[in-house]
Amino acid sequence: METKTFAELGLSPKVQAAIEAAGYSTPTPIQQAAIPVAVTGRDVLGIAQTGTGKTASFVLPMIARLETGRARARMPRSLILAPTRELAAQVAQSFEKYGVNHKLNVALLIGGVSMDDQVRKLDRGVDVLIATPGRMLDHFQRGRLMLMGVEILVIDEADRMLDMGFIPDIEKICKLLPPRRQTLFFSATMPPEITRLVSQFLRDPERIEVARPATTANTITQRFRFTADGEDWVKRELLRDMISTGNVKNAIIFCNRKRDVAILLKSLQKHGFNAGGLHGDMDQSARTETLDKFRNGEISLLAASDVAARGLDIPDVSHVFNFDLPWQPDDYVHRIGRTGRAGREGTAHSIVTPDDLKSFKDIEKMLGVDAEWIGEPPSQDDFADAGKRKRGRGGRGGRPGAPREGGRSEGGRGEGRGGEGRGESRGASGRGDRGRRDGSADRGRDRQPEKRASASAEAEPIRDNGSGEQPQIEAAPARQPREERPAPKRSEGRRSEPRRERTAPAADVKPEVAADVPRAPDSPRAAPDSPRGAQRGDNRPAAQTSRPARPARPAGGGDAADSKSAVSAFAGNVPAFMRRPPRAVKAANE
């Protein structure tokens, strides 16, 4: 391809002046091919590896096209979608750098910051809206954003959008935009899902491919180091040795899991290294502060998850270390693309364990070249046994019988909306606690028969029969029969017919207390000469005194009478719904 200057790409004089002020003179291959097409308003499909200047290839033509026109409140003129907060913030910085001669209003919609400030910017009207898909849809659903005025749509790092599960959100957003628009679509790889998305939402795009998809830059020296022991402490010791002997100016160290980032950071700081950490569970202010310190040289080592694998433009990174070899070959390309940018030299070192050999073969096949090893390479037996080893802690070879820690990695779809990591928040602690609770409950149920056995009688001790089988509990001696007690005397006057089913008394009928039932004249409690009986008889209503009397009790029934007297005294404390309703007494001749 013939080398051109920025003056030959069709950009406006103001944009060219900003480029010269930023210190750039020669465009990269992707910029030479994409900018002239984008300036005309045609759709562009750009395919190139990381570190080739894709961001400027859409920022510069957008500034040139947005020079004329005015933004209205809540109706942005252009929309740029990025997979992570860091990449969105980096695009915003590019507009500040190249748009110094323009009065363009730029709004950044990302998670982790106040929504009120974002709403105020939207109300004033923005020319360029840069957002992560989750936060942008949140504003749209709240009625704070209208998309019918978007003239230019940019989807950056589309393959990363696919990895993070944003493709449904991208489809929803594209359907909300006006059909007459310009779409600029950039990706480092072209999986089938991305190809389908391109055919659905781009109109006759100009395909610009400056390098074979999923390839690494030629300026990066790649080496691998094999260790037969996959323990984390062995890998950390090996990493410290590689950093100390490798003439490392600054480096990004990638881990597959967020918890491993924290453990590695603590280990590096303990051994005197100037290190910081970056992963998806950190709040936005801490992430931004750590990145700024790494860019400014305040920290020289950055332990990071795959949240830092895409789009971060840190110009002068000398080394990239893969503490954990990524599971997907594309992630390897993006990780080591943080070094060797813009034509600079870079070095990438990766630690390989026996459990990583299958992933290593996929990476080597994608690269198309033989790997260069530091020290002894793995043997043919190691490759033959790859994938057959029993995984230990955290999915890597560990101590036999070591507890496995649960959780999802941050790589792939472990990242959440707007670049926020929703990784292994549900880890071993939740399931382990539940398991302990279940286990304790089972043990409690197992102990219940033992408690009942000990409570029933003097249980015999458990004796081992010496055969190695489960010891049995000897049967307790049979209980001695109780002495037969005489049955309680029953009143002869009480009816012996079977009881009827009890029913609750009606609401308007007052249940009678046994003491208020009239008795026969020969009853001692109802004697006329009794002052209490006479007084009660005088005061009772006529409706009660006219009730038929019960049969007289025979003489000598003192025990039954005393028992009835106790029942009468207790009946006053019985709730109404438990009392037996009064029943008519049959005469002897009925």
C-alpha positions as CSV (number, residue, x, y, z in Angstrom):
1,M,0.0,0.0,0.0
2,E,1.3,3.4,-1.0
3,T,2.1,5.6,2.0
4,K,0.0,8.7,2.3
5,T,0.0,11.7,4.6
6,F,-3.0,13.0,6.6
7,A,-3.4,15.9,4.1
8,E,-4.2,13.3,1.4
9,L,-7.0,11.6,3.4
10,G,-9.7,14.3,2.8
11,L,-9.7,15.7,6.3
12,S,-10.6,19.3,7.1
13,P,-7.8,21.9,7.8
14,K,-8.8,22.1,11.5
15,V,-8.5,18.3,12.0
16,Q,-5.1,18.3,10.2
17,A,-3.9,21.1,12.5
18,A,-4.9,19.1,15.6
19,I,-3.1,16.0,14.2
20,E,0.1,18.0,13.7
21,A,-0.2,19.5,17.2
22,A,-0.5,16.0,18.6
23,G,2.8,15.0,16.9
24,Y,1.6,12.6,14.3
25,S,2.7,12.9,10.6
26,T,2.2,9.5,9.0
27,P,-1.1,7.5,9.2
28,T,-1.1,3.7,9.9
29,P,-2.3,1.3,7.3
30,I,-5.8,1.0,8.7
31,Q,-6.1,4.8,8.9
32,Q,-4.9,5.2,5.3
33,A,-7.6,2.8,4.1
34,A,-10.5,3.7,6.4
35,I,-10.4,7.5,6.7
36,P,-11.0,8.4,3.0
37,V,-14.0,6.0,2.9
38,A,-15.5,7.2,6.2
39,V,-15.3,10.8,5.3
40,T,-17.6,10.2,2.3
41,G,-20.3,8.8,4.6
42,R,-20.1,5.2,3.5
43,D,-20.3,2.2,5.9
44,V,-17.0,0.7,6.8
45,L,-16.0,-2.8,8.1
46,G,-12.5,-2.5,9.5
47,I,-10.5,-5.6,10.5
48,A,-7.1,-5.2,12.1
49,Q,-5.2,-6.4,15.1
50,T,-4.9,-4.3,18.2
51,G,-2.4,-1.5,18.4
52,T,-2.8,-0.4,14.7
53,G,-4.6,2.9,15.3
54,K,-8.3,1.8,14.8
55,T,-9.5,4.5,17.2
56,A,-8.2,7.4,15.2
57,S,-9.5,5.8,12.0
58,F,-13.0,6.6,13.1
59,V,-12.5,9.6,15.4
60,L,-10.9,11.8,12.7
61,P,-13.5,11.4,10.0
62,M,-16.3,11.8,12.6
63,I,-14.9,15.2,13.7
64,A,-14.7,16.3,10.1
65,R,-18.3,15.4,9.4
66,L,-19.7,16.9,12.7
67,E,-18.1,20.3,12.0
68,T,-21.4,21.6,10.7
69,G,-24.7,21.2,12.6
70,R,-25.9,21.7,16.1
71,A,-27.0,19.2,18.7
72,R,-30.4,19.3,20.4
73,A,-31.2,18.3,23.9
74,R,-31.3,14.6,24.6
75,M,-30.7,13.9,20.9
76,P,-27.0,13.0,20.2
77,R,-25.8,13.4,16.7
78,S,-23.4,10.4,16.8
79,L,-23.0,7.3,19.0
80,I,-19.9,5.2,19.8
81,L,-20.4,1.9,21.6
82,A,-17.4,0.4,23.5
83,P,-17.3,-2.9,25.5
84,T,-15.5,-1.6,28.6
85,R,-15.4,1.6,30.7
86,E,-11.6,2.0,30.1
87,L,-12.0,1.8,26.3
88,A,-14.9,4.3,26.3
89,A,-12.9,6.7,28.4
90,Q,-9.9,6.3,26.0
91,V,-12.1,7.2,23.0
92,A,-13.3,10.3,24.9
93,Q,-9.7,11.3,25.4
94,S,-9.1,10.9,21.6
95,F,-11.9,13.4,20.9
96,E,-10.3,15.9,23.4
97,K,-7.0,15.5,21.7
98,Y,-8.1,15.7,18.0
99,G,-11.0,18.1,18.6
100,V,-9.2,21.0,20.2
101,N,-10.1,23.3,17.3
102,H,-13.8,22.3,17.4
103,K,-16.6,23.1,19.9
104,L,-18.0,19.6,20.0
105,N,-20.0,18.5,23.1
106,V,-18.9,15.0,24.2
107,A,-20.7,12.9,26.8
108,L,-19.4,9.7,28.3
109,L,-22.0,7.2,29.7
110,I,-20.3,4.5,31.7
111,G,-21.1,2.7,34.9
112,G,-19.6,3.5,38.3
113,V,-20.1,7.3,38.1
114,S,-23.0,9.6,38.9
115,M,-26.0,9.4,36.5
116,D,-27.0,13.0,37.4
117,D,-23.9,14.5,35.8
118,Q,-24.6,12.4,32.7
119,V,-28.2,13.6,32.5
120,R,-27.1,17.2,32.8
121,K,-24.8,16.8,29.8
122,L,-27.6,15.1,27.8
123,D,-30.0,17.9,28.6
124,R,-27.6,20.4,27.1
125,G,-27.2,18.4,23.9
126,V,-24.2,16.4,22.8
127,D,-22.6,15.9,19.4
128,V,-20.8,12.8,20.4
129,L,-22.1,10.2,22.8
130,I,-19.7,7.5,23.9
131,A,-21.2,4.7,26.0
132,T,-21.1,1.2,27.1
133,P,-24.3,-0.7,26.0
134,G,-25.7,-1.3,29.5
135,R,-25.5,2.2,30.8
136,M,-26.8,3.6,27.5
137,L,-29.9,1.4,27.5
138,D,-30.5,2.3,31.1
139,H,-30.7,6.0,30.2
140,F,-32.9,5.3,27.2
141,Q,-35.4,3.2,29.3
142,R,-35.6,6.1,31.8
143,G,-36.6,8.5,29.0
144,R,-33.5,10.6,29.2
145,L,-32.2,9.8,25.8
146,M,-33.7,9.9,22.2
147,L,-31.9,8.2,19.4
148,M,-33.8,9.4,16.3
149,G,-31.2,12.0,15.6
150,V,-28.1,9.7,15.4
151,E,-26.3,10.2,12.1
152,I,-23.1,8.1,12.7
153,L,-22.9,4.8,14.7
154,V,-19.5,3.3,15.6
155,I,-19.2,-0.2,17.1
156,D,-15.7,-0.6,18.5
157,E,-14.1,-4.0,19.5
158,A,-17.1,-5.9,18.2
159,D,-15.6,-9.3,18.9
160,R,-15.1,-8.3,22.5
161,M,-18.8,-7.3,22.6
162,L,-19.5,-10.9,21.5
163,D,-17.3,-12.3,24.2
164,M,-19.0,-10.2,26.9
165,G,-22.5,-11.1,25.8
166,F,-23.4,-7.7,24.5
167,I,-24.7,-8.8,21.1
168,P,-28.4,-8.8,22.1
169,D,-28.0,-5.2,23.4
170,I,-26.2,-4.2,20.2
171,E,-29.1,-5.6,18.2
172,K,-31.6,-3.7,20.3
173,I,-29.8,-0.4,20.0
174,C,-29.4,-0.8,16.2
175,K,-33.1,-1.2,15.9
176,L,-33.8,2.0,17.8
177,L,-31.6,4.1,15.5
178,P,-32.8,5.6,12.3
179,P,-32.1,3.4,9.2
180,R,-30.5,6.2,7.3
181,R,-27.2,6.5,9.1
182,Q,-23.5,5.7,8.6
183,T,-22.2,2.7,10.5
184,L,-18.5,2.1,11.2
185,F,-17.8,-1.4,12.4
186,F,-14.3,-2.4,13.8
187,S,-13.2,-5.8,15.0
188,A,-10.0,-7.7,15.4
189,T,-11.6,-11.1,14.5
190,M,-14.6,-12.1,12.5
191,P,-16.5,-15.0,14.2
192,P,-19.8,-16.2,12.5
193,E,-21.9,-14.1,15.0
194,I,-20.1,-10.9,14.1
195,T,-20.5,-11.7,10.3
196,R,-24.2,-12.1,10.9
197,L,-24.4,-8.8,12.7
198,V,-22.6,-7.1,9.8
199,S,-24.9,-8.5,7.2
200,Q,-27.9,-7.4,9.2
201,F,-27.1,-3.8,10.1
202,L,-24.5,-2.5,7.5
203,R,-25.4,-1.4,4.0
204,D,-22.9,-2.3,1.4
205,P,-19.9,-1.7,3.7
206,E,-16.4,-1.2,2.4
207,R,-14.4,-4.1,3.9
208,I,-10.9,-2.9,5.0
209,E,-8.6,-5.7,6.2
210,V,-5.0,-4.7,6.7
211,A,-3.8,-7.9,8.4
212,R,-4.9,-11.5,8.7
213,P,-7.5,-11.7,11.5
214,A,-6.4,-12.8,15.0
215,T,-2.7,-12.3,14.3
216,T,-0.1,-10.6,16.5
217,A,2.2,-7.7,15.6
218,N,5.6,-8.6,14.2
219,T,7.3,-6.3,16.7
220,I,6.4,-8.6,19.6
221,T,8.9,-11.3,20.8
222,Q,6.9,-14.2,22.2
223,R,8.4,-16.8,24.5
224,F,6.9,-19.6,26.7
225,R,8.2,-21.2,29.9
226,F,7.0,-24.6,31.0
227,T,6.7,-25.8,34.6
228,A,5.7,-29.3,35.5
229,D,4.3,-28.1,38.8
230,G,1.1,-26.2,38.4
231,E,0.9,-24.9,42.0
232,D,0.3,-21.2,42.2
233,W,3.2,-20.5,44.6
234,V,5.5,-22.2,42.1
235,K,4.2,-20.0,39.3
236,R,4.6,-16.8,41.4
237,E,8.2,-17.7,42.2
238,L,8.8,-18.3,38.5
239,L,7.2,-15.0,37.6
240,R,9.4,-13.1,40.1
241,D,12.5,-14.7,38.6
242,M,11.4,-13.7,35.0
243,I,10.8,-10.1,36.1
244,S,14.1,-9.8,37.9
245,T,16.2,-11.2,35.1
246,G,14.3,-9.9,32.1
247,N,15.2,-6.2,32.0
248,V,11.6,-5.2,32.6
249,K,10.8,-1.5,32.4
250,N,7.1,-1.9,33.0
251,A,4.7,-4.8,32.5
252,I,1.1,-6.0,32.5
253,I,0.6,-9.4,34.2
254,F,-2.6,-11.1,33.2
255,C,-4.6,-13.6,35.3
256,N,-7.7,-15.5,34.4
257,R,-9.5,-14.8,37.6
258,K,-10.1,-11.7,39.7
259,R,-9.2,-13.4,43.0
260,D,-5.9,-14.5,41.5
261,V,-5.2,-10.9,40.6
262,A,-5.6,-9.9,44.3
263,I,-3.4,-12.8,45.5
264,L,-0.7,-12.1,42.9
265,L,-0.7,-8.3,43.7
266,K,-0.3,-9.0,47.4
267,S,2.6,-11.4,46.7
268,L,4.4,-8.9,44.4
269,Q,4.1,-6.1,47.0
270,K,5.3,-8.4,49.7
271,H,8.5,-9.2,47.8
272,G,9.2,-5.5,47.2
273,F,7.8,-4.9,43.6
274,N,6.1,-1.7,42.8
275,A,2.8,-3.1,41.6
276,G,-0.9,-2.2,41.3
277,G,-4.0,-4.2,40.5
278,L,-6.9,-3.8,38.0
279,H,-10.0,-6.0,37.7
280,G,-13.7,-5.7,37.1
281,D,-14.8,-5.7,40.8
282,M,-13.0,-2.4,41.5
283,D,-15.0,0.7,41.5
284,Q,-14.5,3.1,38.6
285,S,-12.5,5.7,40.6
286,A,-10.0,3.1,41.7
287,R,-9.7,1.7,38.2
288,T,-9.0,5.1,36.7
289,E,-6.5,6.0,39.4
290,T,-4.6,2.8,38.9
291,L,-4.4,3.2,35.2
292,D,-3.2,6.8,35.5
293,K,-0.5,5.7,37.9
294,F,0.7,3.0,35.5
295,R,0.7,5.5,32.5
296,N,2.6,8.0,34.6
297,G,5.2,5.5,35.8
298,E,4.2,5.7,39.5
299,I,3.8,1.9,39.4
300,S,5.8,-0.4,37.1
301,L,3.8,-3.7,37.3
302,L,0.1,-4.0,36.7
303,A,-1.6,-7.2,37.7
304,A,-4.8,-7.3,35.7
305,S,-7.7,-9.5,34.5
306,D,-9.0,-9.5,30.9
307,V,-10.6,-6.1,31.6
308,A,-7.3,-4.6,30.6
309,A,-6.8,-6.9,27.6
310,R,-8.7,-4.8,25.0
311,G,-8.4,-1.3,23.8
312,L,-6.2,0.1,26.5
313,D,-3.6,2.4,24.8
314,I,-0.6,2.6,27.0
315,P,2.1,3.5,24.5
316,D,5.3,2.3,26.1
317,V,4.7,-1.1,27.7
318,S,7.9,-3.2,27.5
319,H,6.6,-6.6,28.7
320,V,3.4,-8.6,29.0
321,F,3.3,-11.7,31.2
322,N,0.6,-14.3,31.1
323,F,0.6,-15.7,34.6
324,D,-2.4,-17.8,33.5
325,L,-2.5,-18.9,29.8
326,P,-5.9,-17.7,28.4
327,W,-8.4,-20.4,27.4
328,Q,-9.3,-18.7,24.1
329,P,-6.6,-18.0,21.4
330,D,-8.2,-14.6,20.6
331,D,-7.7,-13.5,24.2
332,Y,-4.0,-14.3,23.8
333,V,-3.7,-12.0,20.8
334,H,-5.4,-9.1,22.6
335,R,-3.4,-9.6,25.8
336,I,0.0,-9.4,24.2
337,G,-1.2,-6.6,22.0
338,R,-0.8,-4.2,25.0
339,T,2.9,-4.2,24.1
340,G,4.7,-3.5,20.8
341,R,2.2,-0.8,19.9
342,A,2.7,1.8,17.1
343,G,5.8,0.1,15.8
344,R,7.7,-0.2,19.1
345,E,9.4,-3.4,20.2
346,G,7.7,-5.5,22.9
347,T,8.1,-8.8,24.7
348,A,5.5,-11.3,25.8
349,H,6.3,-14.2,28.2
350,S,3.7,-16.9,29.1
351,I,3.9,-19.5,31.9
352,V,2.6,-22.9,30.7
353,T,1.5,-25.7,33.1
354,P,0.5,-29.3,32.2
355,D,-3.1,-28.2,32.4
356,D,-2.5,-25.4,29.9
357,L,-1.0,-27.6,27.1
358,K,-4.3,-28.0,25.2
359,S,-4.8,-24.2,25.2
360,F,-1.2,-23.8,24.2
361,K,-1.7,-26.0,21.1
362,D,-4.6,-23.9,20.0
363,I,-2.6,-20.7,20.4
364,E,0.3,-22.2,18.5
365,K,-2.0,-23.4,15.7
366,M,-3.5,-19.9,15.4
367,L,-0.1,-18.2,15.3
368,G,1.1,-20.5,12.6
369,V,4.7,-20.6,13.9
370,D,6.6,-22.8,16.3
371,A,6.8,-21.5,19.9
372,E,10.1,-20.4,21.4
373,W,10.7,-21.9,24.8
374,I,12.7,-20.6,27.8
375,G,14.3,-23.6,29.4
376,E,13.1,-27.2,28.9
377,P,10.0,-27.5,26.7
378,P,7.3,-30.0,27.6
379,S,7.9,-33.6,26.5
380,Q,5.7,-35.7,24.2
381,D,4.4,-37.5,27.2
382,D,3.3,-34.2,28.7
383,F,1.3,-33.3,25.5
384,A,-0.2,-36.8,25.5
385,D,-1.4,-36.5,29.1
386,A,-2.8,-33.0,28.5
387,G,-6.4,-32.8,29.6
388,K,-6.3,-36.1,31.4
389,R,-4.9,-34.8,34.7
390,K,-7.4,-34.4,37.5
391,R,-7.9,-30.7,38.1
392,G,-7.3,-29.3,41.5
393,R,-8.0,-26.0,43.1
394,G,-9.5,-23.4,40.9
395,G,-9.4,-25.7,37.8
396,R,-5.6,-26.1,37.7
397,G,-3.5,-29.0,38.8
398,G,-3.3,-28.8,42.6
399,R,-2.8,-31.0,45.6
400,P,-4.8,-34.3,45.5
401,G,-7.9,-33.9,47.5
402,A,-7.6,-30.1,47.8
403,P,-10.9,-28.3,48.0
404,R,-12.0,-26.9,44.7
405,E,-12.9,-23.2,44.7
406,G,-15.9,-22.3,42.8
407,G,-16.6,-19.2,40.7
408,R,-16.6,-18.0,37.1
409,S,-13.6,-16.4,35.4
410,E,-13.6,-12.9,34.3
411,G,-12.4,-13.8,30.9
412,G,-15.0,-14.5,28.2
413,R,-18.5,-13.6,29.4
414,G,-17.4,-13.1,33.0
415,E,-17.6,-9.4,32.5
416,G,-20.9,-7.8,33.2
417,R,-22.7,-4.9,31.6
418,G,-20.7,-1.8,30.9
419,G,-17.5,-3.6,31.5
420,E,-18.3,-4.3,35.1
421,G,-17.0,-7.6,36.3
422,R,-19.6,-10.0,37.5
423,G,-17.1,-12.7,37.9
424,E,-16.9,-15.2,40.7
425,S,-19.0,-13.3,43.2
426,R,-20.8,-16.6,43.8
427,G,-17.8,-18.6,44.8
428,A,-17.0,-21.4,47.2
429,S,-18.1,-19.5,50.2
430,G,-21.8,-19.5,49.3
431,R,-22.0,-23.1,48.2
432,G,-19.6,-24.2,50.9
433,D,-21.7,-22.6,53.7
434,R,-24.8,-24.1,52.3
435,G,-23.1,-27.5,52.2
436,R,-22.0,-27.1,55.8
437,R,-25.6,-26.2,56.8
438,D,-26.9,-29.2,54.9
439,G,-24.3,-31.4,56.5
440,S,-25.1,-30.2,60.0
441,A,-28.8,-30.8,59.4
442,D,-28.1,-34.3,58.3
443,R,-26.0,-35.0,61.3
444,G,-28.8,-33.6,63.5
445,R,-31.3,-36.0,61.9
446,D,-28.9,-38.9,62.4
447,R,-28.6,-38.1,66.1
448,Q,-32.4,-38.1,66.7
449,P,-32.7,-41.9,67.0
450,E,-29.8,-42.0,69.4
451,K,-31.5,-39.3,71.6
452,R,-34.8,-41.3,71.6
453,A,-33.0,-44.4,72.5
454,S,-31.2,-42.8,75.4
455,A,-34.4,-41.1,76.7
456,S,-36.5,-44.3,76.6
457,A,-34.5,-46.3,79.0
458,E,-31.0,-46.7,80.3
459,A,-29.3,-47.3,76.9
460,E,-26.4,-49.7,76.8
461,P,-23.0,-48.3,75.5
462,I,-22.0,-48.9,71.9
463,R,-19.6,-51.8,71.7
464,D,-17.2,-52.5,68.7
465,N,-17.7,-56.1,67.5
466,G,-14.1,-56.1,66.1
467,S,-15.1,-57.0,62.6
468,G,-14.6,-53.5,61.2
469,E,-18.3,-53.1,60.5
470,Q,-20.6,-50.4,61.7
471,P,-21.0,-50.9,65.5
472,Q,-24.5,-51.8,66.5
473,I,-26.5,-50.5,69.5
474,E,-27.5,-53.4,71.7
475,A,-31.2,-53.6,72.4
476,A,-32.4,-52.2,75.7
477,P,-34.0,-54.6,78.1
478,A,-37.8,-54.9,77.9
479,R,-39.7,-52.7,80.3
480,Q,-41.4,-54.2,83.3
481,P,-45.2,-54.2,83.0
482,R,-46.8,-51.5,85.1
483,E,-49.1,-52.4,88.0
484,E,-52.7,-52.5,87.0
485,R,-54.5,-49.6,88.6
486,P,-58.2,-49.7,89.3
487,A,-60.2,-47.8,86.8
488,P,-61.7,-44.5,88.0
489,K,-65.2,-44.7,89.3
490,R,-67.8,-43.4,86.8
491,S,-71.0,-41.9,87.9
492,E,-73.9,-44.2,87.4
493,G,-76.1,-41.3,86.3
494,R,-73.8,-40.4,83.4
495,R,-75.0,-41.6,80.0
496,S,-73.1,-44.5,78.5
497,E,-74.1,-43.8,74.9
498,P,-71.3,-42.8,72.5
499,R,-70.3,-39.2,72.3
500,R,-71.5,-37.2,69.4
501,E,-69.1,-35.2,67.3
502,R,-68.3,-31.9,69.0
503,T,-69.4,-28.7,67.3
504,A,-68.6,-25.1,68.2
505,P,-71.5,-23.3,69.8
506,A,-73.5,-20.9,67.7
507,A,-72.5,-17.2,68.0
508,D,-75.8,-16.2,69.6
509,V,-76.0,-19.0,72.2
510,K,-74.1,-18.5,75.4
511,P,-72.5,-21.8,76.6
512,E,-73.6,-22.7,80.0
513,V,-71.3,-23.3,82.9
514,A,-71.8,-26.6,84.7
515,A,-72.5,-24.8,87.9
516,D,-75.5,-23.0,86.4
517,V,-77.3,-26.2,85.3
518,P,-80.3,-26.8,87.7
519,R,-80.1,-30.0,89.8
520,A,-82.6,-32.3,91.4
521,P,-83.9,-31.4,94.8
522,D,-81.9,-34.2,96.5
523,S,-78.7,-32.8,95.2
524,P,-76.7,-31.3,98.1
525,R,-75.4,-28.4,96.0
526,A,-79.0,-27.4,94.9
527,A,-80.6,-27.6,98.3
528,P,-83.3,-24.9,99.0
529,D,-81.8,-24.0,102.4
530,S,-78.5,-23.2,100.7
531,P,-78.1,-19.4,100.7
532,R,-76.0,-19.6,97.5
533,G,-78.5,-21.8,95.8
534,A,-81.5,-19.7,96.9
535,Q,-79.8,-16.6,95.8
536,R,-78.9,-18.1,92.4
537,G,-82.3,-19.5,91.9
538,D,-83.9,-16.1,92.7
539,N,-81.7,-14.2,90.3
540,R,-81.8,-16.6,87.3
541,P,-84.0,-15.7,84.4
542,A,-87.2,-17.7,83.9
543,A,-85.9,-19.1,80.6
544,Q,-83.2,-20.9,82.5
545,T,-85.3,-22.1,85.4
546,S,-87.8,-23.8,83.1
547,R,-85.2,-26.2,81.6
548,P,-85.8,-29.9,82.4
549,A,-83.8,-31.2,85.3
550,R,-81.3,-33.9,85.1
551,P,-81.9,-37.2,86.7
552,A,-81.1,-37.4,90.4
553,R,-77.8,-38.8,91.5
554,P,-77.9,-41.8,93.8
555,A,-76.8,-41.5,97.4
556,G,-73.3,-42.4,98.1
557,G,-71.9,-40.8,94.9
558,G,-69.8,-38.4,96.8
559,D,-66.7,-39.1,94.8
560,A,-68.4,-38.4,91.5
561,A,-70.1,-35.3,93.0
562,D,-66.7,-33.9,94.2
563,S,-65.2,-34.6,90.8
564,K,-68.1,-32.8,89.1
565,S,-67.6,-29.9,91.5
566,A,-64.0,-29.6,90.4
567,V,-65.0,-29.6,86.8
568,S,-67.5,-26.9,87.5
569,A,-64.9,-24.7,89.1
570,F,-62.6,-25.2,86.2
571,A,-65.2,-24.7,83.5
572,G,-65.2,-20.9,84.0
573,N,-61.6,-20.7,82.6
574,V,-62.3,-22.8,79.5
575,P,-62.5,-20.7,76.3
576,A,-65.9,-20.6,74.6
577,F,-64.9,-22.5,71.5
578,M,-63.7,-25.5,73.7
579,R,-66.9,-25.8,75.8
580,R,-69.4,-28.5,75.2
581,P,-72.8,-27.1,74.2
582,P,-75.7,-28.0,76.5
583,R,-77.7,-31.1,75.4
584,A,-81.2,-32.2,76.3
585,V,-81.3,-35.0,78.8
586,K,-83.5,-38.0,77.9
587,A,-85.9,-39.3,80.5
588,A,-85.5,-42.8,81.7
589,N,-88.7,-44.0,80.0
590,E,-87.7,-42.6,76.6
